[in-house]
Amino acid sequence: MAIENTRLFTPAAMGAVDRSAIEVGLSGPGLMERAGAAVAASALEHWPGLKRGVILCGLGNNGGDGHVIARYLAGAGVPVERFGMTPKKGTDAAWAYDSFPGAIHTLADYQPEQGDLVIDALFGAGLDRAVSDEIAQLIERVELAKIPVLAVDLPSGLSGYSGLPTGPCFRAQRTVTFAALKTGHVLLPGRDLCGELEVADIGIPARLIASDDPVFINDPSIYGTTSAEIAASSHKYARGHLVVFSGPLISSGAARMSAMAGLRAGAGLVTVASPPGAVMAQSAHFTAVMQRSIVDADALSEWLEDDRLAAFVLGPGFGNKELARDYARMVLEAGRALVLDADGLTAFGETITDLSAYDAPKVLTPHEGEFRRLFPDLLDDDNLSKIDRARRAASHVNAIVVYKGADTVIAAPDGRAAVNCDAPAKLATAGSGDVLAGIIGAFLANGRPAFEAACAAVALHSEAARSAPDRMTAEDLISAI
């Protein structure tokens, strides 16, 4: 999915862009003509053997695009039939309808035939309610017959805002949208329901494709590079000293994975801080990673006097909730960057907002279950998208929140948010989150700002997984960094 404009738009924001285009002199029919031509070209390219183009046309501008598509496909020699509603006279959609003579049948009349391509131009991105029973039955007929679907802007039945189905929903093999992606295109399950995404240029000037809402696809335009910048004069402390807290002997492997990931990701040096009972086990595994025995909060307080300790990872396999809370507060009071993961998050539970009192850089990395335990009110609000939830959580805790998943959202307290769109399914393996925590810690130790560090780390995590073996383990993932 190569996208030039990495900004993401809600349907409302995209509507404002369309209105701006009209205000500067672009005509509605002209935009519709180019949109219809783009979808027809995609249909001919990707389904060259189609026997019939079945165009489902709604009453609005999405339906207008459908009428233009029908005209272009018919002009290319493809048998075409339209099903849907006749638009209201005097609208741009009515102009498009009149531009292609011929009957339009009711949706109930459509009976799938092998060789059909259904082009869904019913609703687009603006739908915020469940489709009618008639359309739900049509969706079921198409799905049962295994007819391919090409969606115009967004599959009907899918929220362009949240990426969640509003009820029965088309599953498209390909979706052609216009000017820029909507949030519903990249949030799951919307991304899967859209199939392959294609963004068509329909002539809206780039200066108009803008929004005040700082939501983006996670991309180098945000974080620069996934490689730590190393000057010729750099030394290991210039690249940052990362500390990873280890749990007891029986669960010390999680900290090892975080530490090795941090070293591979570019921290100048990494130390694992272990309870005394785990030191020997850790020593048997490490060479380049250093060791320190930390028995209690007093020992940590003394060590924090070393101002070269740049960033800390707390949580993987840690176990002791009370000690985790003490350590986290001490690190933040000392002004050091902190990544809270796994047991570090669980330790705070309902008191997670206490962290908002600290201004030191901090990154929280909850997966879906941890997010529910930390922010149950946000998950219980069905009106919120995953982006909304991540941003509100970030505001509540005054921290960067990496809301993990196949559509990881990275959010900052100031409202910035990035959606990671290219995480492979093989990241769903034990230890993957520990590796991510270590990478984030390394980038914080390098001195990157917390939001950019988290975005770069999530990107590198995905990049490494794509190059790792198909049956990847967390150890393989570390080696691929």
ABEGO torsion letter per residue (X at the ends): XBBABABBBBAAAAAAAAAAAAAAGBBAAAAAAAAAAAAAAAAAAABAABABBBBBBBABAAAAAAAAAAAAAAAAGBBBBBBEBBBBBGBAAAAAAAABBEBBBBAAABBBBBGBBBBBAAAEAABABBBBAAAAAAAAAAAAAGBBBBBBGBBBGBBAAAGBBAEBBBBBABBBBBGBBBAAAABOAAAAAAEBBBBBBAGBBAAABBBABBBBBBBAAAAGBABBBBBAABBAAAAEBBBBBBBBAAAAAAAAAAAAAAAAAGBABBBBBBBAAAAAAAAAABAABBBBBBABAAAAAAAAABAABABBBBGBGAGBAAAAAAAAAAAAAAGBBBBBBEAAAAAAEAAAAAAAABABBBBBBBBAAAAAAABAAAAABAABBAAAAAAAAAAAAGBBBBBBEABBBBBBAAGBBBBBAABBAAABBBGAAAAAAAAAAAAAAAGBBAAAAAAAAAAAAAAAAAABBABBBAAAAAAAX
